[in-house]
């Protein structure tokens, strides 16, 4: 049984919306819809009635929601027990961080956290925000750091900073000779070199453009590496939208040109996440959060 799919189904029944359930889970609406469809396939029954006004359970779906309550409670207790056992016996601090944070903020944190080998061993995994949330929920990571505008409600969270996304192009791109910049409509209509679905960078961009009334067209290229996106944009064929943290050095060196967006500023929160428990922040992660507070 897909426990994550069951959680989504219960959330849809409570909120009346797949998009609301997806926001609670910290995943995209597309990912939530695919997971719910897979659950229906596994169970061999339609679980939801979908309409332009939202979604609600079928009779079978309502039964599954009712039956799922005990199973989900038991799963939470089991996960919490395993996490407590791991925390008590494992001297490794497992950190999962989305790409921008892992590449441009975490190195300073870990250097400041260095205790000359006396503290826990640290493992840092870089992934997109959706994968970070999955790692924290499954206890594969003690603490995670995400850069998505969709902050989950099922995990404990702490916003520690904000980030700005900027448009960058190579020196030979026509937009590089636009001192007044571009409109949101022009940006939305341009095929970009972009991060993959599930990344906080892409979600923040899509959310900002759609909110401005200009849903973006399909990207020209989807790449999972920030360095690959920078290199592709520098080649001059396609614009890119990346964190200012990821392109500050390239803009200063002149290999990339920052293009202003008229009447639109794209920002997003940077958030620490961990599993809820009666003791609050996991003891092994508290020194790290103190460093994050001090230097972010």
C-alpha positions, 0 to 999 in steps of 0.5 A: 500500500502506498502510504504517501498516496493514502495521506494525499487521499485523506488530505483531499477529503479534508480540503476538497482539493488536490492542489491544496493536498499537494501544497500540504504534502510539499509536492506539485499538483501533477505529482499528487494527481499521478500518485492518486491515480496510481493508488486508484489503479492499485485498489482497482476502484475510483476513489475521487470525483474530480471537477472544476470546483475541486475533488471529493471522495467517491463512496469507495473513496470515503470508506478508504479514507475512514479505514486509512486513519488507523493505518496512518496513525500506526505508520506515524508511530512506527516512523517516530519510533524508528527515528528515535532509535536511529537518533539514539544509536547513530552518530551521523547527522544526515542533512538533505538540502536543495541544490542552491542551498547545498552548493552556495550556503551549506559549505559555510555552515559546515565549515563553521560547524566544524568541531575538530572531529569531536561532533557527529559525522555529517552526511550532506545530500543534494537534491531538489526540494521535493526529494528533500521533503521525502528524505525527511519524512522517511527519516533518511535525513534528520533535517532538510533545507528547501527553497520551494514556496510550498512549505509543508504543514506536516513537518516542523519548519523554520524560515531562515532566509529569503532568496531572489530569482533572476534572469540571466543570459549569455553576452551574445543573447539579444536580451543582454542589450536590453538595459530596460529589461523585459516584461513578465509576458516576454519571460513567460513566452521564452523557452528557458533552460530550466530545472526539472519538475520538483525543484523549488526554483522552477516552482517559484518561477512558475508560480510568480509568472502565473500569478502575474497572469502569464503562465510560462511556456514549456522549457527548451531544456530541463537540467538537474544541475545548476552548473549545467544551466549556467553553462548552457545560458552562457552559450547564448541560446536560451535564458535561464532563471536561477538564484542570485546566489548561484550566478553572482560570481558569473555576473561579476565576471561578465560570463552571464548578464542579469536581465531586469524583469519590469514590475516583477520581483521573484522571491522565495523562502528558504526553510529548514524542515524536520519531523515533528516530535515532542522534543522539538528540533532533533538534538543532533541538528540544534548546533547546525540550526544555531549556525544557520541562524548566525550566518544566513 
